[in-house]
Amino acid sequence: MNWSDVGGWIKSNAGSGTALIGSLLTGNVPGAVAAGISLVSGATGTDDPTKAFQELTTNPETMVKLRELAFKEQDSIRHHIQEMKRIELEDEQAQHRTTQETIQAGDRAEDVFVRRTRPGQSWISLFAALAYVFVVEVPDVMILGALLTLPWAYAGLRQIGKGVESVTNRVKGGKR
């Protein structure tokens, strides 16, 4: 068992204020995770995640202590969660910026092959999708989607997959 497991349990089984401590433990910012471990250790009397989990699940007084600590440290907890979200958003922005710079570098390339490969692939894939629709009696949506992936990406619809992924994760009970 690790601290992330303890944090997941706390988020699922504790009240709203205490659930914030679970968010700290399941985050990826070392300072926030350390703050969460400190709070749980203060309530349970141990810094071992397995023993802390046993204490939380078997001793109701431990959860009361954890709630009291969460109430006392509420501002600090919220600051750590804000910091985790800020870092996550900055990471997403950096990924987007890198993707855009790569695409723009290809579009400005002096080599004709490099400059025309992406649009050429998109046009070929679009024509293949159109041919598929007109040749097959009942087109398979998965095949049609695969054929239209390159034209959609070239047209700027790259973010659709992230929206679908987000909805899928919420349905499955995941993050994001």
Steps between C-alpha positions, in 0.01 A plus 500: 500500500621853426391852594307543177280203598440654842415830331254329266328337796482829688352678196234230464410450866563825684299818519556792268767675710696184563471394138733788415775316689435202274547730202839602633607138534390406149665800336835515328656804667750379760436787740125440495541125547736564791245735658231232465727235652578737788131554574414129485806414709394759756157341528610136495831523683691313227675585175450151357218504242381147583480569873339839437237337278424238766469771763267708281276207414476347848511795740225764458686738733779518243260640241383758753864604558556518126192720457626732775842524335337563162293780651805659663710472183224577250676802345825309459320202344319722251828672412663163425204391286510829309871449443441147367233630258724788388785260421262267314366787288848633426602150387200479267583843357861397441386183320266702280770758426747226403244335272423830328867585456567157346209537257603853405861394448381230259279750316796741462757235410715572196494134396198456271446141614481600867277800427250303288488166682241590765252668263556225242423226749186685605370534144571135418326388818199725425467358149528146637221577752276639225566199279428268792162669565393473138632146434386317815126450555512548877823672607654398832521808721834391650663464156352829383623672817849359447505623141383847606748536787774663291273752323336596829837544669627706209185715514566574867267258675783353710330569832190287439683192629576674829130577552405140428777378731379732775141376475617138488712547813210661689271210408763250617560702818850615406673837514461804287 
